[in-house]
Amino acid sequence: MTGFDTWIQVVVTFLRLSLFSLGGGNTLLQEYHHLSVDTFSWITNSQFADLYALAEAAPGPSSMIVGLLGLGAGWPHGVWWGLFTGLSAEVAVLLPSTLLMVFAAISWSKLKDSPLRIAFERGLGPITLGILFSVGVTVMRVADQHWLAYLVSVLVCFLMLFTKISPLYFMVFAGILGAFGVIQR
Amino acid sequence: MAASSPSHRALFLGMLQVALSAFGGGLSAWSQRIVVEQRHWMSNEAFITGLTVARLFPGPNQINMAVYIGALFRGLGGAIATTAGILLIPFCLLMLLGYIYFNYHSLPAVDRILTGIVAAAAGMALSMGFKILHEYWRDPIALFLAAITFIALQIAHIQLIPVVLIFGPIAMFLYWPRNIKPSSGES
């Protein structure tokens, strides 16, 4: 595979997925994992988990993980291929949904009361719910290799739901636990 | 909308300001503050409508919101300006982080710290479903649809695109608004 072949693979992959990012984009995580690790072997399982954590920790929309996946895919062909592929991946995943959103913004007054809009909104909510649960289970299986890691994940999930503490604190604390070898993989 | 529509340049800079202000989080609160209260580009009602549209359509919510704001004033060009504005700095920073990561992740110390951070991040992913579960709690059809979607993806290992293409239309059919509106309860 040349850098260009990988680039084509990345761009086609993310263009194709863009319109399936329901419920804010995180619904695609499981698919990202399947494609970048199992199908195309751009990165390894633990690299995927690392990149997900980086995207969550960094400021800005967490859906930018796509840029990191592209970077990982292009990385073996050199730094510049990596960065170029990363940027292209992000553009590819945003382009179709952006075009649709422009259309939606301009014609919202007509769409607003159409039964299609109402059915779409109400019907796809439960589907999104199912996908998000599946994504959570998949990310946890990819990320955690040790029972203590699972315990940390479940605890963080619990704290996310019942407190308003910024998740950055959980990451820092868990990072310290990892540094001291408490959590291993 | 407003008396004079903001230029492409103003749209880009406005969203750049939103991205910079929101470094600690709370992107949509910051965009409301800057777009509605500081720059008076749109009314609060128009902003809330934008949020609804952004959540409804595919794509990351915050980026969709930026697209909405740009498209409303300047069409596709405006949407490109606002999207570029909101993404430029966070994306460059993330690429820098990624660059550092791919150079140093094989160092044992880095790998150990990441092992911990990853466990916390997985907990965040796990919480996403639970966060919206209460909206569907009293709706058995919704819970059933969510359950078969979960089983299809997680146990039957069907890919996302076929799952959405099969269950999506079924769900839309089940939730198609009826002509006679019964007291169908919560939204």
Boltz contact constraints between the chains, C-beta under 6 A:
constraints:
  - contact:
      token1: [A, 19]
      token2: [B, 58]
      max_distance: 6.0
  - contact:
      token1: [A, 20]
      token2: [B, 161]
      max_distance: 6.0
  - contact:
      token1: [A, 20]
      token2: [B, 164]
      max_distance: 6.0
  - contact:
      token1: [A, 21]
      token2: [B, 58]
      max_distance: 6.0
  - contact:
      token1: [A, 21]
      token2: [B, 59]
      max_distance: 6.0
  - contact:
      token1: [A, 22]
      token2: [B, 58]
      max_distance: 6.0
  - contact:
      token1: [A, 24]
      token2: [B, 61]
      max_distance: 6.0
  - contact:
      token1: [A, 25]
      token2: [B, 60]
      max_distance: 6.0
  - contact:
      token1: [A, 26]
      token2: [B, 128]
      max_distance: 6.0
  - contact:
      token1: [A, 31]
      token2: [B, 160]
      max_distance: 6.0
  - contact:
      token1: [A, 49]
      token2: [B, 118]
      max_distance: 6.0
  - contact:
      token1: [A, 50]
      token2: [B, 114]
      max_distance: 6.0
  - contact:
      token1: [A, 52]
      token2: [B, 121]
      max_distance: 6.0
  - contact:
      token1: [A, 53]
      token2: [B, 117]
      max_distance: 6.0
  - contact:
      token1: [A, 53]
      token2: [B, 118]
      max_distance: 6.0
  - contact:
      token1: [A, 53]
      token2: [B, 121]
      max_distance: 6.0
  - contact:
      token1: [A, 54]
      token2: [B, 97]
      max_distance: 6.0
  - contact:
      token1: [A, 56]
      token2: [B, 121]
      max_distance: 6.0
  - contact:
      token1: [A, 56]
      token2: [B, 124]
      max_distance: 6.0
  - contact:
      token1: [A, 58]
      token2: [B, 94]
      max_distance: 6.0
  - contact:
      token1: [A, 58]
      token2: [B, 97]
      max_distance: 6.0
  - contact:
      token1: [A, 59]
      token2: [B, 23]
      max_distance: 6.0
  - contact:
      token1: [A, 59]
      token2: [B, 90]
      max_distance: 6.0
  - contact:
      token1: [A, 60]
      token2: [B, 90]
      max_distance: 6.0
  - contact:
      token1: [A, 61]
      token2: [B, 60]
      max_distance: 6.0
  - contact:
      token1: [A, 61]
      token2: [B, 62]
      max_distance: 6.0
  - contact:
      token1: [A, 61]
      token2: [B, 63]
      max_distance: 6.0
  - contact:
      token1: [A, 63]
      token2: [B, 60]
      max_distance: 6.0
  - contact:
      token1: [A, 64]
      token2: [B, 94]
      max_distance: 6.0
  - contact:
      token1: [A, 67]
      token2: [B, 94]
      max_distance: 6.0
  - contact:
      token1: [A, 68]
      token2: [B, 98]
      max_distance: 6.0
  - contact:
      token1: [A, 71]
      token2: [B, 98]
      max_distance: 6.0
  - contact:
      token1: [A, 75]
      token2: [B, 102]
      max_distance: 6.0
  - contact:
      token1: [A, 83]
      token2: [B, 95]
      max_distance: 6.0
  - contact:
      token1: [A, 86]
      token2: [B, 95]
      max_distance: 6.0
  - contact:
      token1: [A, 97]
      token2: [B, 58]
      max_distance: 6.0
  - contact:
      token1: [A, 97]
      token2: [B, 59]
      max_distance: 6.0
  - contact:
      token1: [A, 98]
      token2: [B, 67]
      max_distance: 6.0
  - contact:
      token1: [A, 100]
      token2: [B, 57]
      max_distance: 6.0
  - contact:
      token1: [A, 101]
      token2: [B, 57]
      max_distance: 6.0
  - contact:
      token1: [A, 101]
      token2: [B, 59]
      max_distance: 6.0
  - contact:
      token1: [A, 101]
      token2: [B, 64]
      max_distance: 6.0
  - contact:
      token1: [A, 101]
      token2: [B, 67]
      max_distance: 6.0
  - contact:
      token1: [A, 102]
      token2: [B, 71]
      max_distance: 6.0
  - contact:
      token1: [A, 102]
      token2: [B, 76]
      max_distance: 6.0
  - contact:
      token1: [A, 102]
      token2: [B, 79]
      max_distance: 6.0
  - contact:
      token1: [A, 104]
      token2: [B, 53]
      max_distance: 6.0
  - contact:
      token1: [A, 104]
      token2: [B, 57]
      max_distance: 6.0
  - contact:
      token1: [A, 105]
      token2: [B, 68]
      max_distance: 6.0
  - contact:
      token1: [A, 105]
      token2: [B, 71]
      max_distance: 6.0
  - contact:
      token1: [A, 105]
      token2: [B, 72]
      max_distance: 6.0
  - contact:
      token1: [A, 108]
      token2: [B, 53]
      max_distance: 6.0
  - contact:
      token1: [A, 115]
      token2: [B, 177]
      max_distance: 6.0
  - contact:
      token1: [A, 118]
      token2: [B, 177]
      max_distance: 6.0
  - contact:
      token1: [A, 119]
      token2: [B, 172]
      max_distance: 6.0
  - contact:
      token1: [A, 119]
      token2: [B, 175]
      max_distance: 6.0
  - contact:
      token1: [A, 119]
      token2: [B, 176]
      max_distance: 6.0
  - contact:
      token1: [A, 121]
      token2: [B, 56]
      max_distance: 6.0
  - contact:
      token1: [A, 122]
      token2: [B, 175]
      max_distance: 6.0
  - contact:
      token1: [A, 123]
      token2: [B, 171]
      max_distance: 6.0
  - contact:
      token1: [A, 123]
      token2: [B, 172]
      max_distance: 6.0
  - contact:
      token1: [A, 123]
      token2: [B, 175]
      max_distance: 6.0
  - contact:
      token1: [A, 126]
      token2: [B, 136]
      max_distance: 6.0
  - contact:
      token1: [A, 126]
      token2: [B, 142]
      max_distance: 6.0
  - contact:
      token1: [A, 126]
      token2: [B, 145]
      max_distance: 6.0
  - contact:
      token1: [A, 126]
      token2: [B, 146]
      max_distance: 6.0
  - contact:
      token1: [A, 127]
      token2: [B, 149]
      max_distance: 6.0
  - contact:
      token1: [A, 127]
      token2: [B, 167]
      max_distance: 6.0
  - contact:
      token1: [A, 127]
      token2: [B, 171]
      max_distance: 6.0
  - contact:
      token1: [A, 129]
      token2: [B, 132]
      max_distance: 6.0
  - contact:
      token1: [A, 129]
      token2: [B, 136]
      max_distance: 6.0
  - contact:
      token1: [A, 129]
      token2: [B, 146]
      max_distance: 6.0
  - contact:
      token1: [A, 130]
      token2: [B, 146]
      max_distance: 6.0
  - contact:
      token1: [A, 130]
      token2: [B, 149]
      max_distance: 6.0
  - contact:
      token1: [A, 130]
      token2: [B, 150]
      max_distance: 6.0
  - contact:
      token1: [A, 131]
      token2: [B, 149]
      max_distance: 6.0
  - contact:
      token1: [A, 132]
      token2: [B, 128]
      max_distance: 6.0
  - contact:
      token1: [A, 132]
      token2: [B, 129]
      max_distance: 6.0
  - contact:
      token1: [A, 133]
      token2: [B, 129]
      max_distance: 6.0
  - contact:
      token1: [A, 133]
      token2: [B, 150]
      max_distance: 6.0
  - contact:
      token1: [A, 134]
      token2: [B, 150]
      max_distance: 6.0
  - contact:
      token1: [A, 134]
      token2: [B, 153]
      max_distance: 6.0
  - contact:
      token1: [A, 134]
      token2: [B, 154]
      max_distance: 6.0
  - contact:
      token1: [A, 136]
      token2: [B, 125]
      max_distance: 6.0
  - contact:
      token1: [A, 136]
      token2: [B, 126]
      max_distance: 6.0
  - contact:
      token1: [A, 136]
      token2: [B, 128]
      max_distance: 6.0
  - contact:
      token1: [A, 136]
      token2: [B, 129]
      max_distance: 6.0
  - contact:
      token1: [A, 137]
      token2: [B, 154]
      max_distance: 6.0
  - contact:
      token1: [A, 139]
      token2: [B, 122]
      max_distance: 6.0
  - contact:
      token1: [A, 139]
      token2: [B, 125]
      max_distance: 6.0
  - contact:
      token1: [A, 140]
      token2: [B, 122]
      max_distance: 6.0
  - contact:
      token1: [A, 140]
      token2: [B, 126]
      max_distance: 6.0
  - contact:
      token1: [A, 143]
      token2: [B, 118]
      max_distance: 6.0
  - contact:
      token1: [A, 143]
      token2: [B, 122]
      max_distance: 6.0
  - contact:
      token1: [A, 144]
      token2: [B, 119]
      max_distance: 6.0
  - contact:
      token1: [A, 144]
      token2: [B, 122]
      max_distance: 6.0
  - contact:
      token1: [A, 149]
      token2: [B, 119]
      max_distance: 6.0
  - contact:
      token1: [A, 152]
      token2: [B, 119]
      max_distance: 6.0
  - contact:
      token1: [A, 153]
      token2: [B, 119]
      max_distance: 6.0
  - contact:
      token1: [A, 153]
      token2: [B, 122]
      max_distance: 6.0
  - contact:
      token1: [A, 153]
      token2: [B, 123]
      max_distance: 6.0
  - contact:
      token1: [A, 156]
      token2: [B, 120]
      max_distance: 6.0
  - contact:
      token1: [A, 156]
      token2: [B, 123]
      max_distance: 6.0
  - contact:
      token1: [A, 157]
      token2: [B, 123]
      max_distance: 6.0
  - contact:
      token1: [A, 157]
      token2: [B, 126]
      max_distance: 6.0
  - contact:
      token1: [A, 157]
      token2: [B, 127]
      max_distance: 6.0
  - contact:
      token1: [A, 160]
      token2: [B, 124]
      max_distance: 6.0
  - contact:
      token1: [A, 160]
      token2: [B, 127]
      max_distance: 6.0
  - contact:
      token1: [A, 161]
      token2: [B, 127]
      max_distance: 6.0
  - contact:
      token1: [A, 161]
      token2: [B, 130]
      max_distance: 6.0
  - contact:
      token1: [A, 167]
      token2: [B, 124]
      max_distance: 6.0
  - contact:
      token1: [A, 170]
      token2: [B, 120]
      max_distance: 6.0
  - contact:
      token1: [A, 171]
      token2: [B, 117]
      max_distance: 6.0
  - contact:
      token1: [A, 171]
      token2: [B, 120]
      max_distance: 6.0
  - contact:
      token1: [A, 174]
      token2: [B, 116]
      max_distance: 6.0
  - contact:
      token1: [A, 174]
      token2: [B, 117]
      max_distance: 6.0
  - contact:
      token1: [A, 174]
      token2: [B, 119]
      max_distance: 6.0
  - contact:
      token1: [A, 174]
      token2: [B, 120]
      max_distance: 6.0
  - contact:
      token1: [A, 175]
      token2: [B, 113]
      max_distance: 6.0
  - contact:
      token1: [A, 175]
      token2: [B, 116]
      max_distance: 6.0
  - contact:
      token1: [A, 175]
      token2: [B, 117]
      max_distance: 6.0
  - contact:
      token1: [A, 177]
      token2: [B, 116]
      max_distance: 6.0
  - contact:
      token1: [A, 178]
      token2: [B, 112]
      max_distance: 6.0
  - contact:
      token1: [A, 178]
      token2: [B, 113]
      max_distance: 6.0
  - contact:
      token1: [A, 178]
      token2: [B, 115]
      max_distance: 6.0
  - contact:
      token1: [A, 178]
      token2: [B, 116]
      max_distance: 6.0
  - contact:
      token1: [A, 179]
      token2: [B, 112]
      max_distance: 6.0
  - contact:
      token1: [A, 179]
      token2: [B, 113]
      max_distance: 6.0
  - contact:
      token1: [A, 183]
      token2: [B, 115]
      max_distance: 6.0
  - contact:
      token1: [A, 183]
      token2: [B, 116]
      max_distance: 6.0
  - contact:
      token1: [A, 183]
      token2: [B, 119]
      max_distance: 6.0
  - contact:
      token1: [A, 185]
      token2: [B, 115]
      max_distance: 6.0
